[in-house]
């Protein structure tokens, strides 16, 4: 039997909660330790399955891993075992972890070759890896896919800087190409680069290690190749998706919550999108304070037409928070159209919300209209299964605001992205237990 969460909803919560380190930053930063033989110290690492699996994978490759504190590790990639990449163990581990694609750029840069099993991960539509591969090919890497053992073998013994126009502004794609380019000969220009804070963090870290990257924070990165990189220390940003989730949680349950140490200037338009839903929040130092609200009203556009909230590449609104916004809108006053442009099956958890009593029209796989209940009707608790990380937390928020008991199955999907979420919610007064 796998674990599930049992939740008795409808109670206001109260207190402080600290967001974990950013999951999406962790997968890139941890892969970057492979670029040097020197020691790299990383802090604020979230204790979640996807990240722990990658740390374990680094250890299996021969990286010397030491845990200094619960959230701080040192890594020393002095003796990498090249044979490991052809092994069944690598295929099993690398294939089950989408983040494993991120080790390819650094391995190509430092050793001139890599092999990767076809990766797995979230079921939120086709996440193509073409951007990564096309970028590596432009730098001079040669790919050979072996359908018999399911491995891509890559030869990159002579990487040369070049002009690359990415076919999509993929965060992991940009990160991977940047890591491959830092040790290539000559200058690489990457246009239509992703510019998320996670990627800025990676570039700043690489520069501290001795890389020469300019244009950080824009969609045009210039990377001057260097011959070697050195050790460094790096602290990861707090997870903006968690921060958004907690803002939504506070509003929906009518709770007074303080979210600690949020690195507010790195949150982009996230706070504003929640304000558009009518949620009051104030910045106190670097904490976000959300007062208890009985009621929040969705803005309309200036001409009075219905508000649309859509995702877009950074600095647009992150797709990872659209599921949260959708759930929070259920108890708002007013209506909103949620338009999920970037992935095609992220809205399929709406049926569970309908069962709970939400008023939502699913227009197509990309769009849903939410007609707010204005807290006149409480959602009712049901049994449900979490399809992906973000929908899982959205359902968790719905359950905490609902009347009666909810059971959420398949919670390992939630735990891939949120550390010790049940304990942290309990500390706010939530009635949640693992069964």
C-alpha positions as CSV (number, residue, x, y, z in Angstrom):
1,X,0.0,0.0,0.0
2,X,1.3,3.5,-0.9
3,X,0.8,6.4,1.5
4,X,-2.1,8.9,1.2
5,X,-3.0,12.1,3.0
6,X,-6.2,12.3,5.0
7,X,-7.4,15.8,5.5
8,X,-10.2,17.3,7.6
9,X,-10.8,20.7,6.0
10,X,-12.6,23.9,6.8
11,X,-10.3,25.2,9.6
12,X,-8.4,28.4,9.4
13,X,-4.7,28.1,9.8
14,X,-2.2,30.5,11.5
15,X,1.5,31.0,11.8
16,X,4.8,31.2,9.9
17,X,6.1,29.0,7.2
18,X,9.5,29.0,5.4
19,X,9.7,28.0,1.8
20,X,12.1,25.3,0.8
21,X,14.9,25.8,-1.7
22,X,13.8,26.0,-5.3
23,X,13.4,22.5,-6.8
24,X,13.9,23.8,-10.4
25,X,17.1,25.6,-9.5
26,X,18.4,22.6,-7.6
27,X,18.5,20.2,-10.6
28,X,20.7,22.7,-12.6
29,X,22.9,23.8,-9.8
30,X,23.6,20.2,-8.7
31,X,24.5,19.2,-12.2
32,X,27.0,22.1,-12.5
33,X,29.2,20.6,-9.8
34,X,30.4,18.2,-12.5
35,X,32.1,21.1,-14.3
36,X,35.1,21.2,-11.9
37,X,37.3,18.8,-10.0
38,X,37.3,21.2,-7.0
39,X,34.9,21.3,-4.1
40,X,31.5,23.0,-4.4
41,X,29.3,23.8,-1.4
42,X,25.6,24.3,-1.9
43,X,23.1,25.3,0.7
44,X,19.3,25.6,0.9
45,X,18.9,22.3,-1.0
46,X,15.3,21.0,-0.7
47,X,14.9,17.6,0.8
48,X,12.7,16.1,-1.9
49,X,12.7,12.9,-4.0
50,X,13.8,14.4,-7.3
51,X,16.7,16.3,-5.8
52,X,17.8,13.4,-3.5
53,X,17.8,11.0,-6.5
54,X,20.0,13.4,-8.4
55,X,22.4,13.7,-5.4
56,X,22.5,9.9,-5.2
57,X,23.2,9.7,-8.9
58,X,26.1,12.1,-8.6
59,X,27.5,9.8,-5.8
60,X,27.1,6.7,-8.0
61,X,29.2,8.5,-10.7
62,X,32.0,9.0,-8.4
63,X,31.3,12.5,-7.0
64,X,32.4,12.7,-3.4
65,X,29.3,13.9,-1.6
66,X,29.2,15.1,2.0
67,X,26.2,16.3,3.9
68,X,27.2,19.2,6.2
69,X,23.8,20.2,7.5
70,X,20.2,19.0,6.6
71,X,20.1,21.5,3.6
72,X,23.9,21.9,2.9
73,X,26.2,19.5,0.9
74,X,29.7,19.6,-0.5
75,X,30.5,18.0,-3.8
76,X,33.8,17.1,-5.3
77,X,33.7,15.7,-8.8
78,X,37.4,14.7,-9.0
79,X,37.1,11.0,-9.9
80,X,34.2,10.4,-12.3
81,X,33.7,6.8,-13.3
82,X,33.1,7.0,-17.1
83,X,32.1,3.3,-17.3
84,X,29.1,3.9,-15.0
85,X,27.3,5.7,-17.9
86,X,27.0,2.5,-19.8
87,X,25.7,0.5,-16.9
88,X,22.2,-0.9,-16.2
89,X,22.2,0.9,-12.8
90,X,22.6,4.3,-14.6
91,X,19.8,3.3,-17.1
92,X,17.4,2.5,-14.2
93,X,18.3,5.6,-12.2
94,X,18.8,8.1,-15.0
95,X,15.7,6.9,-16.8
96,X,13.4,7.5,-13.8
97,X,14.6,11.0,-13.2
98,X,13.8,13.8,-15.7
99,X,16.5,16.0,-14.1
100,X,19.1,13.5,-15.2
101,X,19.2,15.2,-18.6
102,X,20.9,18.1,-16.8
103,X,24.1,16.2,-16.3
104,X,24.7,16.0,-20.0
105,X,25.9,19.5,-20.7
106,X,28.5,19.5,-17.9
107,X,29.8,16.0,-18.9
108,X,30.1,17.0,-22.5
109,X,32.0,20.2,-21.6
110,X,34.4,18.5,-19.2
111,X,34.9,15.0,-20.7
112,X,34.0,15.4,-24.4
113,X,31.4,12.6,-24.2
114,X,28.3,11.4,-22.4
115,X,25.5,8.9,-22.7
116,X,21.9,9.3,-21.4
117,X,19.0,7.0,-21.2
118,X,15.7,8.3,-22.4
119,X,14.4,10.4,-19.4
120,X,11.1,10.0,-17.5
121,X,9.3,12.4,-15.1
122,X,6.0,14.3,-15.0
123,X,3.1,13.4,-17.2
124,X,2.1,16.9,-18.3
125,X,2.2,16.4,-22.1
126,X,5.2,16.0,-24.3
127,X,8.2,17.7,-22.9
128,X,10.5,17.6,-25.8
129,X,14.3,17.4,-25.2
130,X,15.0,18.6,-28.8
131,X,16.1,22.0,-27.5
132,X,18.9,20.4,-25.5
133,X,20.1,18.2,-28.3
134,X,19.9,20.8,-31.0
135,X,21.9,23.2,-28.8
136,X,24.6,20.5,-28.2
137,X,24.7,19.7,-32.0
138,X,25.2,23.4,-32.8
139,X,28.2,23.4,-30.5
140,X,29.6,20.4,-32.5
141,X,28.3,17.3,-30.5
142,X,27.4,14.2,-32.5
143,X,24.5,12.0,-31.4
144,X,23.9,8.4,-31.8
145,X,20.6,6.9,-30.5
146,X,20.7,3.2,-29.9
147,X,17.1,1.8,-29.9
148,X,18.3,-1.5,-28.6
149,X,19.6,-0.3,-25.2
150,X,17.6,3.0,-25.2
151,X,20.7,5.2,-24.8
152,X,21.8,8.3,-26.5
153,X,25.6,8.3,-26.9
154,X,27.1,11.7,-27.5
155,X,30.6,12.6,-28.8
156,X,31.7,16.1,-28.0
157,X,35.5,15.9,-28.2
158,X,35.7,19.3,-30.0
159,X,33.0,21.7,-28.8
160,X,33.3,25.1,-30.6
161,X,31.5,28.4,-29.6
162,X,28.8,29.4,-32.1
163,X,25.5,31.4,-32.5
164,X,22.5,29.5,-31.2
165,X,18.9,30.5,-31.6
166,X,16.9,28.2,-29.3
167,X,13.7,26.9,-30.8
168,X,12.0,27.5,-27.4
169,X,13.0,29.4,-24.3
170,X,13.4,26.2,-22.3
171,X,14.9,26.7,-18.8
172,X,16.5,23.3,-18.7
173,X,17.5,23.6,-22.3
174,X,19.2,26.9,-21.8
175,X,20.9,25.8,-18.6
176,X,22.3,22.7,-20.3
177,X,23.6,24.5,-23.4
178,X,25.2,27.2,-21.1
179,X,27.0,24.5,-19.1
180,X,28.2,22.8,-22.3
181,X,29.4,26.2,-23.7
182,X,31.4,27.5,-20.7
183,X,34.3,25.2,-21.5
184,X,33.9,25.2,-25.3
185,X,36.5,27.0,-27.5
186,X,35.5,30.5,-28.5
187,X,32.4,32.5,-27.9
188,X,28.8,31.2,-27.8
189,X,25.8,33.5,-28.2
190,X,22.5,32.1,-27.1
191,X,19.4,34.0,-28.3
192,X,15.8,33.3,-27.0
193,X,17.5,32.0,-23.8
194,X,15.3,31.5,-20.8
195,X,15.9,34.2,-18.2
196,X,14.2,32.7,-15.1
197,X,15.8,33.6,-11.7
198,X,16.9,29.9,-11.5
199,X,18.9,30.4,-14.7
200,X,20.3,33.7,-13.5
201,X,21.4,31.9,-10.3
202,X,23.2,29.2,-12.4
203,X,25.0,31.8,-14.5
204,X,26.1,33.8,-11.5
205,X,27.4,30.6,-9.9
206,X,29.3,29.6,-13.0
207,X,30.8,33.1,-13.2
208,X,32.0,32.7,-9.6
209,X,33.6,29.4,-10.7
210,X,35.5,31.3,-13.4
211,X,33.1,31.2,-16.4
212,X,32.6,34.4,-18.5
213,X,28.9,34.8,-19.1
214,X,27.3,38.1,-19.8
215,X,23.7,39.2,-20.5
216,X,22.4,37.4,-17.4
217,X,18.7,38.2,-16.9
218,X,18.1,38.8,-20.6
219,X,17.2,36.5,-23.4
220,X,20.6,37.0,-25.1
221,X,23.5,35.3,-23.3
222,X,27.1,35.5,-24.4
223,X,29.4,32.8,-23.1
224,X,33.2,33.2,-23.6
225,X,34.8,29.7,-23.3
226,X,37.4,29.2,-20.6
227,X,39.8,26.3,-20.1
228,X,38.7,25.4,-16.5
229,X,36.4,26.1,-13.7
230,X,37.0,26.2,-9.9
231,X,35.1,25.5,-6.7
232,X,32.6,27.9,-5.2
233,X,29.8,28.2,-2.6
234,X,26.2,28.8,-3.6
235,X,22.9,29.3,-1.8
236,X,19.7,28.5,-3.6
237,X,16.7,30.8,-3.9
238,X,13.5,29.9,-2.0
239,X,11.0,28.0,-4.2
240,X,8.7,30.6,-5.8
241,X,6.1,27.9,-6.5
242,X,5.9,27.1,-2.8
243,X,5.5,30.7,-2.0
244,X,2.7,31.1,-4.5
245,X,1.1,27.9,-3.1
246,X,1.1,29.3,0.4
247,X,-0.4,32.6,-0.7
248,X,-3.2,30.6,-2.3
249,X,-3.6,28.4,0.7
250,X,-3.9,31.4,3.1
251,X,-6.6,33.0,0.9
252,X,-8.7,29.9,0.4
253,X,-8.7,28.9,4.0
254,X,-9.2,32.4,5.3
255,X,-5.9,32.2,7.3
256,X,-3.4,34.6,8.6
257,X,0.0,33.3,7.4
258,X,3.5,34.8,7.2
259,X,5.8,33.4,4.5
260,X,9.4,33.9,5.7
261,X,12.5,34.9,3.6
262,X,10.9,35.0,0.2
263,X,13.6,36.9,-1.8
264,X,10.7,39.2,-3.0
265,X,12.6,40.8,-5.8
266,X,13.0,37.4,-7.5
267,X,9.3,36.7,-7.5
268,X,8.5,38.7,-10.7
269,X,4.8,39.1,-11.2
270,X,3.7,36.3,-8.9
271,X,2.5,38.6,-6.0
272,X,0.6,40.8,-8.5
273,X,-1.2,37.9,-10.1
274,X,-2.5,36.9,-6.6
275,X,-3.4,40.5,-5.9
276,X,-5.5,40.5,-9.1
277,X,-7.5,37.6,-7.6
278,X,-8.2,40.1,-4.7
279,X,-5.8,38.6,-2.2
280,X,-4.3,41.1,0.2
281,X,-0.6,40.6,0.9
282,X,2.0,42.9,2.3
283,X,5.8,42.8,2.3
284,X,7.3,43.0,5.8
285,X,11.1,43.0,5.5
286,X,11.6,40.0,3.2
287,X,8.5,38.2,4.5
288,X,5.1,38.2,2.9
289,X,2.2,38.7,5.4
290,X,-1.2,37.5,4.3
291,X,-4.0,38.7,6.6
292,X,-7.1,36.5,7.3
293,X,-9.7,37.3,4.6
294,X,-13.3,36.3,4.6
295,X,-13.7,37.4,1.0
296,X,-11.6,38.3,-2.0
297,X,-12.8,39.7,-5.3
298,X,-11.2,39.1,-8.8
299,X,-10.3,42.2,-10.7
300,X,-11.7,42.8,-14.2
301,X,-9.8,44.3,-17.1
302,X,-10.2,48.1,-17.3
303,X,-13.1,47.8,-19.8
304,X,-14.9,45.4,-17.5
305,X,-14.3,42.2,-19.4
306,X,-13.4,39.0,-17.6
307,X,-9.9,38.7,-16.3
308,X,-7.6,36.2,-18.1
309,X,-4.6,34.7,-16.4
310,X,-2.2,32.9,-18.7
311,X,1.3,31.5,-18.4
312,X,4.3,32.7,-20.4
313,X,8.0,32.3,-20.3
314,X,9.7,34.4,-17.6
315,X,9.2,37.3,-16.8
316,X,5.7,36.2,-17.6
317,X,3.6,34.1,-15.1
318,X,5.0,30.6,-14.4
319,X,2.9,27.7,-15.7
320,X,3.7,25.9,-12.4
321,X,1.3,28.2,-10.5
322,X,-1.7,28.2,-12.9
323,X,-3.1,25.1,-11.1
324,X,-2.9,27.0,-7.8
325,X,-4.5,30.1,-9.2
326,X,-7.3,28.0,-10.7
327,X,-8.1,26.5,-7.3
328,X,-7.9,29.8,-5.4
329,X,-10.3,31.4,-7.9
330,X,-13.0,28.8,-6.9
331,X,-13.7,30.7,-3.7
332,X,-13.2,34.2,-5.1
333,X,-16.0,36.6,-6.0
334,X,-16.1,37.0,-9.8
335,X,-14.9,34.9,-12.8
336,X,-11.6,34.3,-14.4
337,X,-10.4,32.5,-17.5
338,X,-7.3,30.3,-16.8
339,X,-5.3,29.8,-20.0
340,X,-2.5,27.1,-19.7
341,X,-0.6,27.7,-22.9
342,X,2.6,25.8,-22.3
343,X,1.5,22.3,-21.4
344,X,-1.5,20.4,-22.7
345,X,-2.7,18.2,-19.9
346,X,-2.2,20.3,-16.8
347,X,-5.9,21.1,-16.4
348,X,-7.2,17.6,-16.3
349,X,-7.5,17.6,-12.5
350,X,-10.5,19.9,-12.8
351,X,-12.9,17.0,-12.7
352,X,-11.9,16.4,-9.0
353,X,-12.7,20.0,-8.2
354,X,-16.1,19.7,-9.9
355,X,-16.8,16.7,-7.6
356,X,-16.0,18.9,-4.7
357,X,-18.6,21.5,-5.8
358,X,-16.5,24.0,-7.8
359,X,-18.1,25.9,-10.7
360,X,-15.6,25.4,-13.5
361,X,-16.2,25.2,-17.3
362,X,-13.3,23.2,-19.0
363,X,-13.3,24.8,-22.4
364,X,-10.6,22.6,-23.9
365,X,-7.3,21.0,-22.7
366,X,-5.7,24.5,-22.4
367,X,-8.5,26.7,-21.0
368,X,-10.9,26.7,-18.0
369,X,-13.3,29.3,-16.8
370,X,-13.8,29.5,-13.1
371,X,-17.0,31.0,-11.7
372,X,-16.1,32.0,-8.1
373,X,-18.3,30.8,-5.3
374,X,-17.4,33.8,-3.1
375,X,-17.2,31.5,-0.1
376,X,-21.1,31.2,-0.1
377,X,-20.8,27.5,-0.7
378,X,-18.1,25.4,0.9
379,X,-16.4,22.7,-1.1
380,X,-17.0,19.2,0.1
381,X,-14.3,16.6,0.9
382,X,-13.8,13.7,-1.5
383,X,-11.3,11.0,-2.3
384,X,-9.0,11.8,-5.1
385,X,-5.6,11.0,-6.8
386,X,-2.9,13.5,-7.6
387,X,-1.9,13.4,-11.3
388,X,1.2,15.6,-11.1
389,X,3.2,17.7,-8.6
390,X,1.4,21.0,-9.0
391,X,-2.1,19.6,-9.3
392,X,-1.4,17.6,-6.2
393,X,-0.8,20.7,-4.1
394,X,-3.7,22.4,-5.7
395,X,-6.0,19.5,-4.6
396,X,-4.3,19.7,-1.1
397,X,-5.3,23.4,-0.9
398,X,-8.8,22.6,-2.0
399,X,-9.1,19.8,0.6
400,X,-7.9,22.1,3.4
401,X,-10.6,24.6,2.5
402,X,-13.4,21.9,2.1
403,X,-15.9,20.7,4.6
404,X,-15.4,17.2,5.9
405,X,-12.8,14.6,5.1
406,X,-10.7,14.3,1.9
407,X,-8.3,11.6,1.0
408,X,-5.5,12.3,-1.5
409,X,-3.8,9.2,-3.1
410,X,-0.6,9.1,-5.1
411,X,1.1,11.6,-2.8
412,X,4.5,10.6,-3.9
413,X,3.8,12.9,-6.8
414,X,3.4,15.8,-4.3
415,X,6.5,14.8,-2.4
416,X,8.6,14.9,-5.6
417,X,8.3,18.7,-5.3
418,X,7.4,19.7,-1.7
419,X,9.5,18.7,1.3
420,X,7.7,17.4,4.5
421,X,4.6,19.2,3.4
422,X,2.3,17.5,5.9
423,X,4.5,18.4,8.9
424,X,4.9,22.0,7.8
425,X,1.1,22.4,7.3
426,X,0.4,20.7,10.7
427,X,2.6,23.4,12.3
428,X,0.1,26.0,10.9
429,X,-2.8,24.0,12.5
430,X,-3.9,21.9,9.5
431,X,-5.6,18.6,10.2
432,X,-3.6,16.4,7.9
433,X,-2.3,12.9,8.5
434,X,-0.4,10.3,6.5
435,X,-2.2,7.0,6.2
